[in-house]
Amino acid sequence: MSSGFKPGRNGGVIAVFEAAEVSLLRSLVSMMLGIVSPGQTSDDPLERALGIGDTAVPSDPVLARLFPSAYKDEKDSAEFRRYTEATLRDGKRADAQTVFDTAAPGHAELTPEQAQAWLRSLNDVRLTLGVKLEVTEEIHDEIAMMSEDDPRYPAYVTYDWLTYLQDSLVRALW
């Protein structure tokens, strides 16, 4: 597989992808854009203008993983969520959009800021897929023993590829 990242100039990185890989990445980050679309906002116009949102812990396990509770105490966690979740969602959407806009077949140079957005977005996509697949620490053993005919195989291999990409990006940045 030729995909991955290598160090670039001035703290940036070089992204190397084939056309099919770019298509898959864009599909995955498009999914993220839908998942982290703006959440519930307050009915109060001032709170909406300030980005103050819902305080409820998401019932969707993917959203609960992407936006975990900050505190064990439900009241403190709800108050924290109220003031931060809208901004966190905006950041996740911006990161996903950066990946969507900069993913290109061949060699593409990413600025340090774009590389950091890729890192955060790859993490979000992996978390999402990991929740949906109920990934455990034994994932690599499961993939090694899984038949290519298993209907779950493509999703697990995609998860494994995303793990490789994230590792490749971290190594290229540091």
N, C-alpha and C positions, 0 to 999 in steps of 0.2 A: 504494500500500500504506500503510495507516494505522499499522502496527505500529512499535514502537520505544520509545525512552526519552527523557524530557526531565527536566531538573533539577526536583527537588522541594524540600520544606522541610527545613531542618536537616541538609543533606548527603545526604538521601535522593533517590530518583528516582521519577518517575511512569512506570509501564509501561502501554503502550497496545496492546491486542491484540483481534483478532476471535476469535470462538468457535472457528473452524477452526484458527487459529494456536495457540490454547491447547491444543487437542487434539493438534496436531502436536508442540508443545513437550513436553507431558506424555508422549507416546509416546517421544520421543527421550531424555528423562531417565530414563524407565523402563528403556529399553535400557541406559543408563549404570549404573543401579542393579544390573542383572544382570551387567554386564561387570566392575564393580569390587567384586563380592561378595567376602567374605573369601577370601583366598588360602590357600595351603598353610601350615599352622602346624606347629610342632615337635611331636614325640611327647612331649617332656619337659613335664610338667605346670607346672613353674615357668616355663619359657620361654613356654608358651601363656598363662599368667596375666599375664606381662609384655608380651605382644603381640609376642614375638620370632618371626619367621616364616621362610619359605623364603629361601634365598640364591640360587636359580637365576634367571638372566635369563629372563623369560617367552619362551616359544616363539611365542606368539600375537603377530603384529606390532602389533596394536592395544595390547595390554598393554605391549609393549616400548616403544611410543611414549608411553603414559601414565605408565609407570614406568621411565624410561631409567636406564641405568647412571650412577652419580655419578662414577665414576673410570675411567680407562683401564685401570688394573691390575685384572684380574678378581678377585683376592683381596680387594683393598680395596673394590671395588664390591660384592662378595658380602657382606662384613661390614657395609657401610653399609645394604644392602638388608635384611639380617637384622633390623636394629634400627629401620628406618623405614617399610618398606612397609605394615605393618598400619595404622599411624597415617595414612599417606597415603591408603590405601583408605578408612578411616573418614571422612576429610575429604572425599574425592570423593563418597562416598555422602551425607554430610550436605548438601553443596552441591546435589547433584541433588535430594535430598528437599525442600530449600528452594524450588527452582524448581517442583517438582511441586506443593507446597503453596500457593505464592503466585501462580502463574500463573492469571489470571482474565480473562474477557472484559471489555472496556471499559477503564476507567482504574483502576489499582491503585497505591497508594503503597507503595514499598519503603523500609525503613530503610536506612541506610548499610551495615549488616552484611549484610542480605539482598541488597542490590545487589552487594556484593563476592562473595557466594556465587553469584549469577547469573553474574557475570563469569567466575569460575573454572569453573562448570559449562558455560557456553556454550563456553568454550575447550576443555574436555574433549570435549564433543559434536562440535565442529568437528574436533579432532584425530582422533577416532574415525572420523568420516565421511571425513575427508581421507585417512586410511590406507586405508580400504576402497575409496575411489574412485581411489586412486593420484594424488591431486591434485598438480599441478606449478604453477610460477609462471605458466604460461600458461592457468590455469583460466578467466579471464574471456574470453579469446579463444576458447577451446574452447566455452564456453557460448554466446557470440554466434554462432558458426558452426553450433552443433548444432541439428538439426531437433527440433521439439517431439514428433515421432513417435519419436525415438530413445528406447529403453527406459531409457537412463541419464539422460535429461533431468530427470525429477522429482528425482532424488537430487542432481544438480549444482545445480539451482535451489535446493534446500533448503540445500545447503552455502553457496551465495551469499547466501541470506537470513540464515543464521546469522552470516555474516561481517558483513553489514549490521547485524544486531542487536548484535553485540559492539561494533562501531564506535560505534553509537548510544549504547550504555551507557557506553562509555569517555568519550565527549564529554559525556554528561549528568553524569558523576561529576566531570569536571575541566573 
